[in-house]
Amino acid sequence: MIISQQKPLEDLLSSLAGYNKIFLMGCGECATACKSGGQPEIAKIQQALEAAGKVITGSCIPSAPCVAAKLKTELAKNMKALRQSEAALILACGLGVQSFKDNDRLDLAVLPACDTLFGAVMDAQGNFYEKCSMCGECVLEATAGICPLTLCPKSLLNGPCGGVSQGKCEVDNQKDCAWILIYRELDKKKKLASLKEIRKPKDFKKSARPHKLMIT
């Protein structure tokens, strides 16, 4: 899940300067879940923009705006409103913004309403936690399913640094050291021998951006 949060209203009004007729698009998946681009947020931002003198031509919430087929279906349904618009304000992550731009046939100004923060898992209480850095070279098979690249502020791959104190991280003493967590989990599973393997430096070519995956 991609976590985003809405930009302050003053920032949105600044980016919308010169545009009066605005189309709003949210996201039915991630942005709805983290409350940055669902139906309540669309309604709230519409009210705020109208109070500032903007004309909202229409809105839609594709179930997954980063999927071209689903986005195109929603855009086709709203083509009349889009033709009346000068700009599209996207209440989604950066993927949603760029997907709209890639699939927009009207050459509208496409503007983000949100800042994209991180990829996360959601717990049973609805809280979000970053667990993966999407590095392109996963080591979870050797670290008991705990990612040191993400959970260790120094992204250490071969054990804890010298600053760990009472199991806590020297960067933030409220956080458990990722490698202490890994050690305990491997010990519980009787897999401590795997810690003797020295891992090579990461191949940063695998995390070079932009990525692409061609489906043949």
N, C-alpha and C positions, 0 to 999 in steps of 0.2 A: 504494500500500500504506500502511495506517495503522499506525504504530509505537506499541506500548504496552510498558510494563514492569510487573511485578507490584509491588504495594504490600508493604511489610514485614509480616511475620506479625503483629506486635503491633498494627499498624493494622487488619488484618483482624479480629482477635479483638475489638478495641474496637468496630468497626462491627457485629459479630455479637453483641454483648452483649444478652442477653434472648432470643436465638433459639438453639434447640438442634438442630432438625431442618433440615438444610441441603441444598439441591439445587445441584449444580455444573454450570455450562455454560461450555464453551470456544468456540473459533472455529477452523474448519478451514482458514481462509485466512490472513489477516494475522497473527493472534496465534499461530498454529502456526508460521508462517515466522520470526517474531522471538522465538519461544520464550517467550512469556508466557501462552499459553492452549491449547497442544496437549495430546495425550494424556499425555506425560511430566509436564507441569506440573499437569494434573488429578490424576494419581496422587499426585504429591508433596504438593499442597495437601490432598488428602483425608487422607493419612497424618498431616500436621501438625495438621489440625483434629480428627481422631479422637483424637490424642494429647492434645489440649486438652479432650477430653470432649464434642465435638460428634458428632452422629449424621448421617452422610451418607446421605441417602435415595436418591440416584441421581445420574447425570450424563449429559450428552450433549455432542456436539461437532457442531453444525450446520455444513455446508460453508460457509455464508455467513449468519451470524445477523442481519446487517443487511438481508437479503432476507426479507420477511415470509413468503412461500410456503415457503421452505426451513426457516425457524424453526418455523413452525406444524406442519410435518410431524414434526419432532423432538419438539416438545412433545406432540403427540398420541400418539406412541409411548411417552412417559414420563409419561402423565397419572396413572397410579397412584402413582408416586413423588412427583410434584408435589403430589398431594392430601395426601400425608403430610408435606409440608414446611411450614415456617414462613417460610423465606426462600430466595431464590435468589442465589447468589454467582456473578457473571459474570466469567469470565477472558477478556475481550475488550476492545476499545476502547469509548469512550463510546457509539458508535453501537450496538454490540451490547447494552449495558446498556439503552438507551432503547428499542431494538427489542423486547427481552424484555418490558419494562414495557408497551409499547403492545399487545402480543399476549398478555399474561397474563390469563386469564379467572378466576384464583383470587385475585387481589388479594394476592399474596405481597409481602413486603418484598424489593425488588430492589436488590442492593448490588454496587458495583464491586470487583473484585479487582485491577484494574490502573489505572495512570495512562496517559492517552493523550498521546503526545509530539508526533508530527508525521507528515505524509505523506512518503513516501520512495520512491526507486528502490533496487533491490538489484543490486549488481554480481555478477560471476561468482564471487567468493569468499564471497558471502553477507553482505557488509557493507551497511549502509543509509545512504543520504545524502538529506537534505532538499534538494529541487531546485525545489519549487513551493509558493507561498504560497496558491494557490487564490483569487486576488484578484478574479476575475471580469472582468478586462480584460487579456488576454494580450498581451505585447509581443515574444514570441519571434521573430516574423517579422522584426523590426527589429534584434534583438540576437544573431543567429546561433545561436539555440536555447539561449542562456545567460540565465537569469533574474536581472536585477539586483535586482529587488524582494526576492528570497530570498537570493541569494549576497552582496549588498552589505549590511552591517549597517545602513547608513543608508537603504537602499532607494532609492538615487538613480537617476533615470530619464534623465538627460542628461549622463552622463559621470562621471569620477572626482572625488572631493573633493580638497582641497589637501593631504591628509594621506598620500597614497600615497607610499611610499618603496621604490625599487628593485623596483617591481611588487608590493609587499606592502601589506596593509591596515593602517592605523594602529590599528584596534581590536584586531586580532590579527595580529602580524607573522609568524605561521606560515602565514597564508592569503594566497593570491593575490588581488589586487584584481580584483573581478568585471569592472570596466570595462577593465582591461588584457587580461583573457582575451577579452572581447568584441572589443576592437580587433584583437587578433592573429588571431582567427577571421575577422573581416570582411576584414582585409587579405589573408589567405590566399585568400579567395573573391572578392577584388577588388570588395568591396562597401563600401569605406570612405566613399563619398559619402553613404551613408545616415545617417552620424553627424552630418551637417550639419542634419538635420531636428530642429527643436526640438519635443519632445513636451510636450503639455499636461499640467497637473496631473492626477493620477488622479481618476476619478469614483468617489468612495468610496461612492456609493449602490449601486454594483454589488457591493460587498463587504459591504454591510449585512446583518446576521444577524437572524433565521434565514432561510436561503435555502429556496426550494422550486422544483420543476420539475413542472408538471402535465402528465401524458401524456394527450392527447385522442385 
